[in-house]
Amino acid sequence: MSQYAYFFGCIIPNRYPGIEYAVRWVCGSDGFNLDVEDIKEFSCCPVPGIFYSSDKNTWLLLAARNLTLAQNERREILTVCNGCLTSLLKATEYLTDPKNLGKVNRVLSQIGRKYTGIPRKTEGRRRIMEPVKVRHYVDLMINDVGLESIAEHAKRPLKNIRAAVHYGCHYLRPTENQTIDDPNDPVNIDKIVETCGATSVEYEDRLDCCGAGGGVRSHVVDLANSLTEDKCRNIADAGADCIVTGCPFCLLQFDNAQKSFTKEGIPVMHVSQFQALAMGIDPISLGFDTHHVSAHSFLRKLRGT
C-alpha cells in the first residue's frame, strides 16, 4: 500500500471541518488504517479558478512548492477536493516542461526548495524521476482500498437511503491529459454509495455544473443559485434523500444556495461523510450542524424513525 499526505485545501478546514474528521476517521485506525500523514506546511493549492485563470506563473510556483513538500516525504498527495486535484495535477504536467521547471526552481531555490519529482527506477546509472502523484479521495477508495473492503467495513449499511451523486467539473476533467473516471459516464462515487448499501438515483442533467464553477458564485451569485435550483429540482423529482459529492466547493454551493429558493432543502454531504455513516460513526462527529441545510430529515430516515 502506498504512503499518502493529507491535502484538505481551504474550504474544508474553514467551512466544513466535519469532512476532515470523516476523512481522518475513514482512513485511520477506525477505518482502513492507511499510511497517511499531515504536512503542516501545505498552503492553498492554489485555487485553479482564480490563480490559474489570471496568473499562471504565481499559480505554478505555489503549486510546485506544495509538490516539493510531498516529494521530500516520498508521499502521494491525497486530495479531498476537486479543485485541489486539478491545480496540483495540472502543475505536475506543466513541470515536465524543462523551461517551466527551470523558471520555478530558480525561485524555489530562494527558500531552499527544488522540484525534481520522485525517483522510481533506474536504467543503468541513470535515475528515472516521476512526477509527484496526486490522488483524489475517490480514486484512492476505488483503486487502493477497493469496493470489497469498503463493503466489509460497512457495518451499518444505509439500505433505506436514496442518494443523488454529484461529481463536479474538476473531478470529471482534471487536466487535458488525465482523467480518473469516465467524464461522460462517471461511476466511481455511485459505486461507493451503493457499496455502502444505499441506492444511487438517476436524475436529469446529473453531470451539469453545481452552479458555482468558473467563478460564477463569486461574481454572478443570482445566476449561480439559479443553476443550483434547476439541479436541485431534478434531484428532488428523483426522490433523493441527500446529495453526495466528492467536492467541498460543490457542497458549499448546494448547501448555501438552497436557502435562497427553499425553506427545507436537500441535505448535502461529502462522500467521506456518507462512508463514515455506513461504517458506524456517530453522526454527531460529522459536523452536520455547521451545514446550512439541516440533515435532520436524512438522519431520522437513517434511524428508521
C-alpha positions in Angstrom: 0.0 0.0 0.0 1.2 3.5 -0.9 2.1 6.3 1.6 0.0 9.4 1.4 -0.1 13.0 2.6 -3.4 14.7 3.5 -4.3 17.7 1.4 -7.5 19.2 2.7 -7.4 22.6 0.9 -9.1 25.7 2.2 -12.8 25.1 2.2 -12.8 22.0 4.4 -10.8 23.4 7.4 -12.6 26.8 7.2 -16.2 25.8 6.4 -16.7 22.1 6.8 -14.4 20.6 9.4 -16.8 17.6 9.6 -15.4 16.4 6.3 -11.9 16.5 7.6 -13.0 14.4 10.6 -14.7 11.9 8.3 -11.7 11.5 6.1 -9.3 11.0 9.0 -11.7 8.6 10.6 -12.3 6.5 7.4 -8.6 6.5 6.6 -7.4 6.0 10.2 -7.4 3.1 12.7 -11.2 3.1 13.0 -11.4 2.5 9.2 -8.9 1.3 6.6 -5.7 2.1 8.6 -3.9 3.8 5.7 -0.5 5.3 6.0 -1.5 9.0 5.8 0.4 11.8 7.4 -0.1 15.6 7.7 2.3 18.0 6.1 1.6 21.2 8.1 3.4 23.4 5.6 0.9 22.8 2.8 -0.7 26.0 1.6 -3.7 26.8 -0.8 -3.3 24.6 -3.9 -3.8 27.4 -5.2 -7.4 27.6 -6.4 -7.5 27.0 -10.2 -10.5 29.1 -10.9 -8.6 32.3 -9.8 -4.9 31.8 -10.0 -4.6 29.5 -13.0 -7.0 31.7 -14.9 -5.3 35.0 -14.1 -1.7 34.5 -13.2 -0.2 31.2 -14.3 3.3 32.0 -13.0 2.1 32.5 -9.5 -0.2 29.5 -9.7 2.6 27.2 -10.8 5.0 28.5 -8.2 2.6 28.0 -5.3 1.5 24.6 -6.6 5.2 23.5 -7.1 6.0 24.4 -3.5 3.3 22.1 -2.3 4.6 19.4 -4.5 8.1 19.7 -3.1 6.7 19.1 0.4 5.2 15.8 -0.6 8.2 14.9 -2.7 10.6 15.3 0.2 8.5 12.9 2.3 8.2 10.5 -0.7 4.4 10.5 -0.3 1.5 10.7 -2.8 -0.8 13.7 -2.2 -4.3 12.7 -1.1 -6.7 15.5 -2.1 -10.2 15.7 -0.8 -11.2 18.5 -3.2 -11.8 18.5 -6.9 -10.2 22.0 -7.4 -7.1 21.0 -5.4 -6.8 17.9 -7.6 -6.9 19.9 -10.8 -4.5 22.5 -9.6 -1.8 20.1 -8.3 -2.2 17.5 -11.0 -2.0 20.1 -13.8 1.1 21.6 -12.1 2.9 18.2 -12.3 2.2 18.2 -16.1 3.5 21.8 -16.5 6.6 20.9 -14.6 7.6 18.2 -17.1 8.5 21.1 -19.4 12.2 22.0 -18.8 11.5 25.7 -19.2 8.7 25.8 -16.7 10.8 23.6 -14.3 13.8 25.8 -14.5 11.9 29.0 -14.0 10.1 27.6 -11.0 13.2 26.1 -9.4 15.1 29.4 -9.7 12.5 31.0 -7.5 12.1 28.0 -5.1 15.9 28.0 -4.6 15.4 31.2 -2.6 13.6 29.2 0.1 15.8 26.2 -0.2 13.5 24.1 -2.3 13.7 22.3 -5.6 11.1 20.3 -7.5 12.6 17.1 -9.1 9.9 14.5 -8.9 10.4 11.2 -7.1 12.9 8.6 -8.2 11.0 5.4 -9.1 13.5 3.3 -11.0 17.0 3.3 -12.6 18.3 2.5 -16.0 22.0 1.7 -15.6 23.4 4.7 -13.7 20.5 6.9 -14.8 17.7 7.6 -12.3 14.2 7.9 -13.7 12.2 10.6 -12.0 8.4 10.6 -12.0 6.0 13.4 -11.1 4.7 13.5 -7.5 1.4 11.5 -7.6 -1.7 13.5 -6.9 -4.7 11.3 -6.0 -8.4 12.2 -5.4 -10.0 10.6 -2.3 -12.5 8.8 -4.6 -9.7 7.4 -6.8 -7.9 6.1 -3.7 -11.0 4.5 -2.3 -11.8 2.7 -5.6 -8.4 1.7 -6.7 -6.3 1.3 -3.5 -8.9 0.4 -0.8 -11.3 -1.4 -3.2 -15.0 -2.0 -3.1 -14.7 -5.3 -1.4 -13.0 -3.7 1.6 -15.5 -0.8 1.6 -18.3 -3.4 1.8 -16.6 -5.3 4.6 -16.3 -2.1 6.7 -19.9 -1.0 6.1 -21.2 -2.2 9.5 -24.4 -0.2 9.2 -25.5 -0.3 5.5 -27.6 2.6 4.5 -30.3 0.4 3.0 -33.2 2.8 3.1 -31.3 5.9 1.7 -31.7 7.2 -1.8 -28.7 9.4 -2.8 -28.2 11.7 -5.7 -24.5 11.7 -6.7 -22.9 14.9 -8.0 -19.4 14.6 -9.4 -18.4 18.2 -10.2 -16.5 19.6 -13.2 -12.8 19.3 -12.0 -13.3 15.7 -11.0 -14.6 14.8 -14.5 -11.9 16.8 -16.4 -9.0 17.5 -14.0 -6.5 18.1 -16.9 -6.3 17.8 -20.7 -4.2 14.6 -20.4 -5.5 12.8 -17.3 -8.9 11.6 -16.0 -9.8 9.4 -13.0 -13.2 8.3 -14.3 -15.2 8.4 -17.5 -16.0 12.1 -17.9 -19.2 11.3 -19.9 -20.4 8.4 -17.7 -18.7 8.5 -14.3 -19.4 5.7 -11.9 -17.0 5.7 -9.0 -18.9 7.7 -6.4 -22.1 5.8 -7.4 -20.2 2.5 -6.7 -19.1 3.8 -3.3 -22.7 4.9 -2.4 -24.2 1.6 -3.4 -21.4 -0.4 -1.7 -22.4 1.4 1.5 -25.9 -0.1 1.0 -27.7 2.9 -0.4 -29.4 3.5 -3.8 -27.8 5.9 -6.2 -30.7 7.5 -8.1 -30.6 8.7 -11.6 -31.7 12.2 -12.3 -31.9 14.6 -15.2 -28.7 16.6 -16.2 -26.7 14.9 -13.4 -23.4 15.9 -15.0 -24.3 19.6 -15.0 -22.3 22.1 -13.0 -23.4 22.8 -9.4 -23.7 26.4 -10.5 -20.6 27.8 -8.8 -17.9 26.8 -11.3 -15.7 29.2 -13.2 -16.0 31.9 -10.6 -19.8 32.3 -11.2 -20.5 32.0 -7.5 -18.2 34.9 -6.7 -19.3 37.3 -9.5 -22.9 36.4 -10.5 -24.4 34.8 -7.5 -28.0 35.0 -8.8 -27.0 33.0 -11.9 -25.1 30.5 -9.8 -28.1 30.0 -7.5 -30.5 29.7 -10.4 -28.3 26.9 -11.9 -28.3 25.2 -8.5 -32.1 25.5 -8.2 -32.5 23.7 -11.6 -30.3 20.9 -10.5 -31.9 20.6 -7.0 -35.4 20.4 -8.7 -34.2 17.4 -10.8 -32.8 15.8 -7.7 -36.0 16.3 -5.7 -38.0 14.9 -8.6 -35.9 11.7 -8.4 -36.9 11.3 -4.7 -33.4 11.6 -3.3 -32.9 11.9 0.5 -29.5 13.6 0.1 -26.8 14.8 -2.3 -23.4 13.1 -2.2 -20.4 14.8 -3.7 -16.6 14.4 -3.7 -16.1 18.2 -3.9 -16.3 20.6 -0.9 -16.8 23.6 -3.2 -19.8 22.0 -4.9 -21.0 21.0 -1.4 -20.7 24.7 -0.3 -22.7 25.8 -3.3 -25.5 23.3 -2.8 -25.6 24.0 0.9 -25.6 27.8 0.7 -27.7 28.3 -2.5 -30.7 26.3 -1.4 -31.5 28.8 1.3 -32.2 31.3 -1.4 -35.0 29.3 -3.0 -36.4 26.8 -0.5 -37.1 26.6 3.2 -36.3 22.9 3.7 -33.7 21.8 1.1 -31.9 18.6 0.4 -29.1 17.7 2.8 -25.7 17.5 1.1 -22.6 15.7 2.3 -19.1 14.7 1.2 -18.7 11.1 0.1 -16.4 10.5 3.1 -19.1 11.5 5.5 -21.5 9.1 3.8 -19.0 6.3 4.1 -18.4 7.1 7.7 -22.1 6.7 8.5 -22.1 3.3 6.8 -19.1 2.4 8.8 -20.9 3.1 12.1 -19.6 6.5 13.1 -21.7 8.6 15.5 -23.4 11.3 13.2 -22.7 14.0 15.7 -19.0 13.7 14.8 -19.6 14.7 11.2 -20.4 18.4 11.7 -23.8 18.4 10.1 -24.7 21.2 12.5 -22.3 23.5 10.5 -24.3 22.9 7.3 -26.9 25.5 6.3 -29.4 22.8 5.1 -30.4 20.7 8.1 -29.6 16.9 7.9 -32.3 16.1 10.4 -34.7 14.5 7.9 -31.9 12.4 6.5 -30.7 11.3 9.9 -34.3 10.4 11.0 -34.8 8.2 8.0 -31.4 6.7 8.7 -32.5 5.7 12.1 -35.8 4.5 10.8 -37.9 6.9 12.8 
